[in-house]
Amino acid sequence: MKTILTGIQPSGELTLGNYFGAVVPAVALQEQGSAYYFLADYHALTTVHEPGTLRDWTFQLAVDLLAAGIDPARATLFRQSDVPEVCELQWVLQNVVNVGFLQMGHSYKDKVAKGVAPSSALLCYPVLMAADILLYDADEVPVGKDQQQHLEFTRQFARSFNHRYGEVFRMPDAIISESAAVVPGLDGGKMSKSVGNTIPLFLEGKALKKRLGKIVTDATPLEEPKDPSDCTIVKLYRLFASEAQVAEMESNYRGGDYGYGHAKVALKEAMDEHLAPLRARRAELMAKPEHVEAVLAEAAERARERAQAVMQRVRRACGLR
């Protein structure tokens, strides 16, 4: 059975973009192999510097993923930091990695350009990511098109190590979903926390209504026909509604006497219906934190068992005890 691995960094509330772009595909992949999903709290240290915040965000991410459909019976969901072997492997890999190579990383250059301090941890981020992947003998790794370079780096590090020490690491392949939804934000651009145009996945009630009210529209009067083809509300509605419901909304747009306010009400109703089961599961999990911790602990044991087997190969190859 092939091993599928992916990590999600705790960075606050899950958004609709996170849900449709990463979580929904991860839930589907549980059926296709042995799935290892980790909460990337070590990675988060490059930008999250308040310990209480990191702990809270990591726990909430675990709850959100379980509520959204990650099944502990089919997937190994664990904290990255609960498997310390990943840091050992990172150190070993750094001995076959050139600094100049790391400085070419798109993510590193982009974050530094945005004002993130150029720490050695940020520079070596791809090495830790490679350790995440190679430590579990991952066969396939879901990545977005903008993350392909990270997997290319991982394969390069594995080749360098294997060239020096023998065939130790399995070579992972990328899973690039062409059908993954690109979710628009409140301003119509791609939903992004850095831009601040997000809709949190578990927002509800008046808070959700207020957030949806901020979706940017044009000034076409209520009575005038409207073009649904490039409307952010329609694009979001399509993620939750049936084809018949979407067709009805588009017809209402073209017929006139249908305002953007009406469309936002319909969007909220569709979201409420779709997300009601997830919200209920999340409420149950938040009320039982000990259960969530037990799930993470049991999964970490399974992950460590696999990680230690890989590290035994690595140590033997390098001449370590």
ROVEXLUM-823657 format. One record per residue (C-alpha): residue in three letters; residue number from 1; x, y, z. Coordinates in nm, 3 decimals. Example, Ala and Ser with C-alpha at 12.3 -4.5 7.8 and 13.67 -1.06 7.14 Angstrom:
BEGIN
> resn; resi; east; north; up
> ALA; 1; 1.230; -0.450; 0.780
> SER; 2; 1.367; -0.106; 0.714
***
This chain:
BEGIN
> resn; resi; east; north; up
> MET; 1; 0.000; 0.000; 0.000
> LYS; 2; 0.141; 0.337; -0.099
> THR; 3; 0.215; 0.598; 0.169
> ILE; 4; 0.069; 0.947; 0.125
> LEU; 5; 0.202; 1.231; 0.339
> THR; 6; 0.111; 1.593; 0.384
> GLY; 7; 0.155; 1.858; 0.651
> ILE; 8; -0.061; 2.155; 0.741
> GLN; 9; 0.086; 2.446; 0.931
> PRO; 10; -0.110; 2.592; 1.224
> SER; 11; -0.168; 2.955; 1.129
> GLY; 12; -0.500; 3.042; 1.291
> GLU; 13; -0.853; 2.965; 1.179
> LEU; 14; -0.902; 2.739; 0.880
> THR; 15; -1.049; 2.932; 0.590
> LEU; 16; -1.270; 2.821; 0.303
> GLY; 17; -0.954; 2.835; 0.092
> ASN; 18; -0.775; 2.592; 0.328
> TYR; 19; -1.080; 2.366; 0.336
> PHE; 20; -1.140; 2.327; -0.037
> GLY; 21; -0.774; 2.357; -0.137
> ALA; 22; -0.614; 2.119; 0.115
> VAL; 23; -0.855; 1.954; 0.358
> VAL; 24; -1.113; 1.816; 0.112
> PRO; 25; -0.836; 1.655; -0.101
> ALA; 26; -0.672; 1.514; 0.214
> VAL; 27; -0.999; 1.354; 0.323
> ALA; 28; -1.034; 1.192; -0.021
> LEU; 29; -0.675; 1.062; -0.014
> GLN; 30; -0.748; 0.861; 0.302
> GLU; 31; -0.917; 0.609; 0.073
> GLN; 32; -0.619; 0.574; -0.159
> GLY; 33; -0.336; 0.460; 0.066
> SER; 34; -0.174; 0.481; 0.408
> ALA; 35; -0.216; 0.848; 0.496
> TYR; 36; 0.017; 1.039; 0.730
> TYR; 37; -0.098; 1.391; 0.812
> PHE; 38; 0.108; 1.607; 1.048
> LEU; 39; 0.045; 1.938; 1.220
> ALA; 40; 0.355; 2.135; 1.123
> ASP; 41; 0.428; 2.311; 1.453
> TYR; 42; 0.808; 2.308; 1.403
> HIS; 43; 0.759; 2.488; 1.072
> ALA; 44; 0.529; 2.740; 1.240
> LEU; 45; 0.813; 2.851; 1.470
> THR; 46; 0.953; 3.059; 1.182
> THR; 47; 0.658; 3.300; 1.210
> VAL; 48; 0.464; 3.223; 1.533
> HIS; 49; 0.668; 3.336; 1.833
> GLU; 50; 0.409; 3.332; 2.116
> PRO; 51; 0.405; 2.987; 2.280
> GLY; 52; 0.042; 3.001; 2.393
> THR; 53; -0.070; 3.097; 2.045
> LEU; 54; 0.123; 2.812; 1.886
> ARG; 55; -0.022; 2.557; 2.128
> ASP; 56; -0.377; 2.687; 2.076
> TRP; 57; -0.351; 2.702; 1.698
> THR; 58; -0.203; 2.351; 1.680
> PHE; 59; -0.479; 2.203; 1.895
> GLN; 60; -0.752; 2.390; 1.706
> LEU; 61; -0.609; 2.270; 1.375
> ALA; 62; -0.631; 1.911; 1.499
> VAL; 63; -0.994; 1.966; 1.600
> ASP; 64; -1.080; 2.131; 1.269
> LEU; 65; -0.924; 1.853; 1.063
> LEU; 66; -1.102; 1.583; 1.261
> ALA; 67; -1.430; 1.772; 1.230
> ALA; 68; -1.377; 1.815; 0.855
> GLY; 69; -1.343; 1.442; 0.795
> ILE; 70; -0.990; 1.322; 0.877
> ASP; 71; -1.056; 0.978; 1.025
> PRO; 72; -0.809; 0.847; 1.288
> ALA; 73; -0.903; 0.492; 1.186
> ARG; 74; -0.779; 0.555; 0.831
> ALA; 75; -0.518; 0.828; 0.871
> THR; 76; -0.231; 0.897; 1.111
> LEU; 77; -0.284; 1.255; 1.234
> PHE; 78; -0.004; 1.373; 1.461
> ARG; 79; 0.199; 1.672; 1.578
> GLN; 80; 0.524; 1.714; 1.390
> SER; 81; 0.705; 1.786; 1.718
> ASP; 82; 0.587; 1.457; 1.872
> VAL; 83; 0.832; 1.277; 1.641
> PRO; 84; 1.175; 1.424; 1.735
> GLU; 85; 1.350; 1.201; 1.480
> VAL; 86; 1.251; 1.458; 1.217
> CYS; 87; 1.504; 1.705; 1.363
> GLU; 88; 1.776; 1.440; 1.367
> LEU; 89; 1.710; 1.361; 1.003
> GLN; 90; 1.713; 1.731; 0.917
> TRP; 91; 2.064; 1.762; 1.063
> VAL; 92; 2.186; 1.457; 0.871
> LEU; 93; 2.041; 1.591; 0.546
> GLN; 94; 2.200; 1.934; 0.595
> ASN; 95; 2.536; 1.767; 0.544
> VAL; 96; 2.450; 1.700; 0.179
> VAL; 97; 2.280; 2.035; 0.109
> ASN; 98; 2.453; 2.339; -0.038
> VAL; 99; 2.367; 2.678; 0.118
> GLY; 100; 2.358; 2.845; -0.223
> PHE; 101; 2.099; 2.591; -0.331
> LEU; 102; 1.874; 2.687; -0.038
> GLN; 103; 1.911; 3.056; -0.113
> MET; 104; 1.747; 2.995; -0.452
> GLY; 105; 1.425; 2.880; -0.284
> HIS; 106; 1.117; 3.070; -0.403
> SER; 107; 0.952; 3.055; -0.061
> TYR; 108; 1.262; 3.184; 0.121
> LYS; 109; 1.306; 3.479; -0.113
> ASP; 110; 0.935; 3.560; -0.105
> LYS; 111; 0.912; 3.560; 0.276
> VAL; 112; 1.226; 3.769; 0.318
> ALA; 113; 1.086; 4.017; 0.065
> LYS; 114; 0.771; 4.038; 0.277
> GLY; 115; 0.971; 4.125; 0.588
> VAL; 116; 1.014; 3.787; 0.758
> ALA; 117; 1.350; 3.774; 0.939
> PRO; 118; 1.599; 3.569; 0.734
> SER; 119; 1.681; 3.323; 1.012
> SER; 120; 1.880; 3.007; 0.952
> ALA; 121; 1.556; 2.817; 1.027
> LEU; 122; 1.378; 2.998; 0.743
> LEU; 123; 1.668; 2.925; 0.511
> CYS; 124; 1.669; 2.555; 0.608
> TYR; 125; 1.290; 2.524; 0.594
> PRO; 126; 1.310; 2.303; 0.281
> VAL; 127; 1.550; 2.065; 0.460
> LEU; 128; 1.304; 2.015; 0.745
> MET; 129; 1.028; 1.967; 0.489
> ALA; 130; 1.241; 1.705; 0.314
> ALA; 131; 1.295; 1.531; 0.647
> ASP; 132; 0.917; 1.531; 0.701
> ILE; 133; 0.869; 1.348; 0.373
> LEU; 134; 1.164; 1.108; 0.374
> LEU; 135; 1.120; 1.006; 0.738
> TYR; 136; 0.803; 0.810; 0.660
> ASP; 137; 0.905; 0.657; 0.326
> ALA; 138; 0.637; 0.868; 0.156
> ASP; 139; 0.547; 0.758; -0.195
> GLU; 140; 0.323; 1.053; -0.282
> VAL; 141; 0.296; 1.408; -0.150
> PRO; 142; 0.005; 1.640; -0.239
> VAL; 143; 0.143; 1.981; -0.337
> GLY; 144; 0.007; 2.292; -0.499
> LYS; 145; 0.169; 2.420; -0.816
> ASP; 146; 0.337; 2.692; -0.609
> GLN; 147; 0.492; 2.428; -0.380
> GLN; 148; 0.641; 2.201; -0.644
> GLN; 149; 0.988; 2.336; -0.580
> HIS; 150; 0.981; 2.202; -0.222
> LEU; 151; 0.929; 1.849; -0.348
> GLU; 152; 1.195; 1.897; -0.616
> PHE; 153; 1.432; 2.000; -0.335
> THR; 154; 1.336; 1.688; -0.137
> ARG; 155; 1.412; 1.463; -0.432
> GLN; 156; 1.744; 1.641; -0.487
> PHE; 157; 1.845; 1.599; -0.120
> ALA; 158; 1.748; 1.231; -0.131
> ARG; 159; 1.953; 1.178; -0.449
> SER; 160; 2.255; 1.349; -0.293
> PHE; 161; 2.232; 1.137; 0.020
> ASN; 162; 2.178; 0.815; -0.175
> HIS; 163; 2.473; 0.899; -0.400
> ARG; 164; 2.700; 0.937; -0.099
> TYR; 165; 2.572; 0.657; 0.124
> GLY; 166; 2.379; 0.412; -0.092
> GLU; 167; 2.009; 0.363; -0.165
> VAL; 168; 1.859; 0.466; 0.171
> PHE; 169; 1.571; 0.694; 0.079
> ARG; 170; 1.261; 0.625; -0.125
> MET; 171; 1.203; 0.884; -0.398
> PRO; 172; 0.865; 1.058; -0.345
> ASP; 173; 0.636; 1.176; -0.624
> ALA; 174; 0.409; 1.480; -0.627
> ILE; 175; 0.032; 1.466; -0.638
> ILE; 176; -0.076; 1.783; -0.815
> SER; 177; -0.451; 1.822; -0.828
> GLU; 178; -0.569; 2.002; -1.138
> SER; 179; -0.925; 2.003; -1.005
> ALA; 180; -0.859; 2.158; -0.663
> ALA; 181; -1.085; 2.457; -0.614
> VAL; 182; -0.935; 2.806; -0.627
> VAL; 183; -1.145; 2.986; -0.369
> PRO; 184; -1.198; 3.361; -0.414
> GLY; 185; -1.168; 3.593; -0.117
> LEU; 186; -1.386; 3.886; -0.017
> ASP; 187; -1.213; 4.108; -0.273
> GLY; 188; -1.243; 3.859; -0.558
> GLY; 189; -0.873; 3.765; -0.551
> LYS; 190; -0.742; 3.432; -0.428
> MET; 191; -0.834; 3.381; -0.062
> SER; 192; -0.525; 3.439; 0.151
> LYS; 193; -0.460; 3.511; 0.518
> SER; 194; -0.172; 3.740; 0.425
> VAL; 195; -0.412; 3.955; 0.221
> GLY; 196; -0.685; 3.949; 0.487
> ASN; 197; -0.969; 3.860; 0.249
> THR; 198; -1.065; 3.530; 0.413
> ILE; 199; -1.387; 3.363; 0.529
> PRO; 200; -1.319; 3.131; 0.825
> LEU; 201; -1.453; 2.780; 0.774
> PHE; 202; -1.635; 2.757; 1.107
> LEU; 203; -1.769; 3.113; 1.125
> GLU; 204; -2.147; 3.113; 1.169
> GLY; 205; -2.451; 3.317; 1.269
> LYS; 206; -2.432; 3.696; 1.269
> ALA; 207; -2.054; 3.690; 1.241
> LEU; 208; -2.075; 3.495; 0.916
> LYS; 209; -2.349; 3.721; 0.782
> LYS; 210; -2.133; 4.026; 0.858
> ARG; 211; -1.829; 3.871; 0.688
> LEU; 212; -2.024; 3.778; 0.375
> GLY; 213; -2.159; 4.133; 0.368
> LYS; 214; -1.803; 4.247; 0.295
> ILE; 215; -1.784; 4.060; -0.037
> VAL; 216; -1.700; 4.323; -0.297
> THR; 217; -1.958; 4.375; -0.573
> ASP; 218; -2.023; 4.638; -0.836
> ALA; 219; -2.283; 4.917; -0.817
> THR; 220; -2.544; 4.766; -1.051
> PRO; 221; -2.891; 4.859; -0.918
> LEU; 222; -3.116; 4.583; -0.782
> GLU; 223; -3.363; 4.605; -1.069
> GLU; 224; -3.097; 4.578; -1.342
> PRO; 225; -2.975; 4.246; -1.491
> LYS; 226; -2.631; 4.133; -1.370
> ASP; 227; -2.354; 3.917; -1.513
> PRO; 228; -2.302; 3.609; -1.294
> SER; 229; -1.996; 3.486; -1.484
> ASP; 230; -1.740; 3.686; -1.286
> CYS; 231; -1.923; 3.743; -0.957
> THR; 232; -1.745; 3.638; -0.636
> ILE; 233; -2.074; 3.550; -0.466
> VAL; 234; -2.167; 3.309; -0.746
> LYS; 235; -1.819; 3.151; -0.741
> LEU; 236; -1.848; 3.087; -0.365
> TYR; 237; -2.208; 2.968; -0.399
> ARG; 238; -2.096; 2.712; -0.656
> LEU; 239; -1.877; 2.546; -0.388
> PHE; 240; -2.178; 2.470; -0.166
> ALA; 241; -2.490; 2.458; -0.382
> SER; 242; -2.624; 2.203; -0.629
> GLU; 243; -2.605; 2.261; -1.004
> ALA; 244; -2.978; 2.338; -1.008
> GLN; 245; -2.940; 2.598; -0.731
> VAL; 246; -2.648; 2.762; -0.910
> ALA; 247; -2.846; 2.771; -1.236
> GLU; 248; -3.135; 2.936; -1.052
> MET; 249; -2.910; 3.204; -0.903
> GLU; 250; -2.755; 3.275; -1.242
> SER; 251; -3.103; 3.305; -1.394
> ASN; 252; -3.204; 3.547; -1.120
> TYR; 253; -2.897; 3.757; -1.194
> ARG; 254; -2.983; 3.783; -1.563
> GLY; 255; -3.352; 3.848; -1.499
> GLY; 256; -3.310; 4.156; -1.282
> ASP; 257; -3.495; 4.251; -0.962
> TYR; 258; -3.242; 4.039; -0.776
> GLY; 259; -2.976; 4.214; -0.574
> TYR; 260; -2.638; 4.111; -0.440
> GLY; 261; -2.794; 4.115; -0.094
> HIS; 262; -3.032; 3.838; -0.202
> ALA; 263; -2.738; 3.639; -0.337
> LYS; 264; -2.544; 3.675; -0.012
> VAL; 265; -2.843; 3.546; 0.185
> ALA; 266; -2.861; 3.243; -0.047
> LEU; 267; -2.487; 3.188; -0.006
> LYS; 268; -2.513; 3.189; 0.373
> GLU; 269; -2.804; 2.943; 0.363
> ALA; 270; -2.608; 2.705; 0.139
> MET; 271; -2.302; 2.731; 0.362
> ASP; 272; -2.506; 2.666; 0.675
> GLU; 273; -2.660; 2.354; 0.522
> HIS; 274; -2.329; 2.217; 0.394
> LEU; 275; -2.126; 2.293; 0.707
> ALA; 276; -2.382; 2.202; 0.976
> PRO; 277; -2.243; 1.846; 1.027
> LEU; 278; -1.886; 1.977; 1.049
> ARG; 279; -1.985; 2.243; 1.301
> ALA; 280; -2.160; 1.982; 1.515
> ARG; 281; -1.858; 1.752; 1.513
> ARG; 282; -1.627; 2.042; 1.596
> ALA; 283; -1.841; 2.140; 1.896
> GLU; 284; -1.827; 1.782; 2.025
> LEU; 285; -1.450; 1.765; 1.987
> MET; 286; -1.391; 2.103; 2.152
> ALA; 287; -1.589; 1.974; 2.451
> LYS; 288; -1.360; 1.668; 2.476
> PRO; 289; -1.001; 1.793; 2.453
> GLU; 290; -0.872; 1.479; 2.623
> HIS; 291; -1.010; 1.271; 2.336
> VAL; 292; -0.831; 1.488; 2.079
> GLU; 293; -0.505; 1.460; 2.274
> ALA; 294; -0.545; 1.081; 2.291
> VAL; 295; -0.595; 1.065; 1.913
> LEU; 296; -0.278; 1.269; 1.855
> ALA; 297; -0.075; 1.067; 2.107
> GLU; 298; -0.177; 0.731; 1.963
> ALA; 299; -0.101; 0.851; 1.611
> ALA; 300; 0.238; 0.986; 1.720
> GLU; 301; 0.332; 0.641; 1.848
> ARG; 302; 0.255; 0.489; 1.507
> ALA; 303; 0.443; 0.766; 1.330
> ARG; 304; 0.749; 0.728; 1.556
> GLU; 305; 0.761; 0.355; 1.498
> ARG; 306; 0.788; 0.416; 1.125
> ALA; 307; 1.029; 0.707; 1.170
> GLN; 308; 1.263; 0.504; 1.389
> ALA; 309; 1.281; 0.227; 1.130
> VAL; 310; 1.389; 0.480; 0.866
> MET; 311; 1.640; 0.643; 1.102
> GLN; 312; 1.793; 0.304; 1.173
> ARG; 313; 1.872; 0.278; 0.800
> VAL; 314; 2.006; 0.634; 0.798
> ARG; 315; 2.230; 0.588; 1.101
> ARG; 316; 2.368; 0.263; 0.971
> ALA; 317; 2.445; 0.421; 0.633
> CYS; 318; 2.621; 0.721; 0.788
> GLY; 319; 2.823; 0.523; 1.040
> LEU; 320; 2.625; 0.643; 1.344
> ARG; 321; 2.526; 0.407; 1.623
***
